[in-house]
């Protein structure tokens, strides 16, 4: 797991925060190549304050639950991050926001509003890779 020594915030002029990915952008998943040459910082887990919604082809991280979601942390360059924003439909479908990891470190992740994920099943384990295969 990643230590809590990660940068604590990201503001204009500061270096960007690491990006937490939890679904199709993870290693071995179909969209991983979109991360380009982003440096992988390793596995990570969110604080227990989220839900992981199963939207079929991909998951959505949603605030307000009690699940720790498993994923990976990356350091994308600004161009890769801009491309990922487009891919994720940010800010209409997903919003890139600061979140807390287990242990208190902060990073960014793509989140979906709870209202957009209403009615979608939840992945209780918090691990996209262990979802029921269709």
C-alpha positions as CSV (number, residue, x, y, z in Angstrom):
1,X,0.0,0.0,0.0
2,X,1.0,3.6,-0.6
3,X,2.3,5.6,2.4
4,X,0.8,8.7,3.7
5,X,3.7,10.8,2.5
6,X,1.9,11.7,-0.7
7,X,1.3,15.3,-1.3
8,X,-1.5,16.6,0.9
9,X,-3.2,19.0,-1.5
10,X,-3.1,20.3,-5.1
11,X,-3.5,24.0,-5.9
12,X,-2.7,26.2,-8.8
13,X,1.1,26.2,-9.3
14,X,1.7,23.0,-7.3
15,X,2.7,19.7,-8.7
16,X,-0.4,17.6,-9.6
17,X,-1.6,15.0,-7.1
18,X,-1.4,11.3,-7.9
19,X,-4.3,9.8,-9.7
20,X,-6.2,6.8,-8.2
21,X,-7.7,4.4,-10.8
22,X,-10.0,1.6,-9.8
23,X,-11.5,0.0,-13.0
24,X,-10.7,-0.2,-16.6
25,X,-7.6,1.9,-16.3
26,X,-5.8,-0.5,-14.0
27,X,-3.0,-2.8,-15.2
28,X,-4.4,-5.7,-17.2
29,X,-7.7,-3.9,-17.9
30,X,-8.8,-2.9,-21.4
31,X,-8.1,0.9,-21.1
32,X,-4.8,0.8,-19.2
33,X,-2.8,1.9,-22.2
34,X,-4.5,5.4,-21.9
35,X,-2.3,6.0,-18.9
36,X,0.6,6.2,-21.4
37,X,3.9,6.6,-19.6
38,X,2.4,7.5,-16.3
39,X,4.5,6.2,-13.5
40,X,2.8,3.6,-11.4
41,X,3.2,4.3,-7.6
42,X,1.6,0.9,-6.6
43,X,-1.6,-0.4,-5.2
44,X,-3.8,1.7,-3.0
45,X,-7.1,1.6,-1.1
46,X,-9.5,4.5,-0.4
47,X,-10.8,5.5,3.0
48,X,-14.0,3.6,3.9
49,X,-16.3,6.4,2.6
50,X,-17.2,5.3,-0.9
51,X,-19.3,2.9,-2.9
52,X,-18.2,1.1,-6.1
53,X,-21.1,1.0,-8.6
54,X,-21.1,-1.6,-11.4
55,X,-22.2,0.1,-14.6
56,X,-21.7,-3.0,-16.6
57,X,-18.7,-2.1,-18.8
58,X,-17.0,0.0,-16.1
59,X,-17.3,0.9,-12.5
60,X,-18.0,4.3,-10.8
61,X,-16.6,5.5,-7.5
62,X,-19.4,7.2,-5.5
63,X,-19.0,9.2,-2.3
64,X,-21.1,8.4,0.7
65,X,-20.7,4.7,1.3
66,X,-18.6,2.7,3.8
67,X,-16.5,0.7,1.4
68,X,-12.7,0.9,0.9
69,X,-12.2,0.7,-2.9
70,X,-9.1,-1.0,-4.2
71,X,-7.1,0.4,-7.1
72,X,-3.7,1.8,-8.2
73,X,-2.0,5.2,-8.0
74,X,-0.3,6.8,-11.0
75,X,1.6,10.0,-11.8
76,X,0.3,11.1,-15.2
77,X,1.8,14.1,-17.0
78,X,-0.5,17.0,-17.8
79,X,-1.2,15.9,-21.4
80,X,-2.1,12.4,-20.3
81,X,-4.4,13.8,-17.6
82,X,-6.1,16.0,-20.1
83,X,-6.7,12.9,-22.4
84,X,-8.0,11.0,-19.4
85,X,-10.5,13.8,-18.6
86,X,-11.8,13.5,-22.1
87,X,-12.0,9.7,-21.9
88,X,-13.8,9.9,-18.6
89,X,-16.3,12.5,-19.8
90,X,-15.1,14.9,-17.2
91,X,-16.9,17.0,-15.9
92,X,-20.3,15.7,-17.2
93,X,-20.1,12.0,-16.6
94,X,-17.3,11.8,-14.0
95,X,-15.7,14.6,-12.0
96,X,-12.0,14.5,-11.1
97,X,-11.8,15.3,-7.4
98,X,-9.5,15.0,-4.4
99,X,-10.2,11.9,-2.3
100,X,-8.7,10.4,0.9
101,X,-6.8,7.1,0.8
102,X,-6.7,4.6,3.7
103,X,-4.1,6.1,6.0
104,X,-5.0,9.7,5.3
105,X,-3.0,10.5,2.1
106,X,-4.8,12.4,-0.6
107,X,-5.0,11.9,-4.4
108,X,-7.4,12.6,-7.2
109,X,-9.9,10.2,-8.7
110,X,-12.8,10.2,-11.1
111,X,-16.1,10.1,-9.2
112,X,-19.7,9.9,-10.3
113,X,-22.5,11.7,-8.6
114,X,-24.7,9.4,-6.5
115,X,-27.7,10.5,-8.5
116,X,-26.1,9.3,-11.7
117,X,-25.3,5.8,-10.3
118,X,-28.7,5.4,-8.6
119,X,-30.1,1.9,-9.4
120,X,-26.8,0.4,-10.4
121,X,-25.6,-2.6,-8.4
122,X,-22.7,-2.1,-5.9
123,X,-19.6,-4.1,-5.7
124,X,-19.4,-4.9,-2.0
125,X,-15.8,-6.0,-2.0
126,X,-14.7,-2.6,-3.4
127,X,-12.6,-4.5,-6.0
128,X,-13.6,-4.2,-9.6
129,X,-11.6,-7.3,-10.5
130,X,-13.6,-9.5,-8.2
131,X,-17.1,-8.5,-9.5
132,X,-19.3,-11.2,-10.9
133,X,-18.4,-11.9,-14.5
134,X,-21.2,-11.5,-16.9
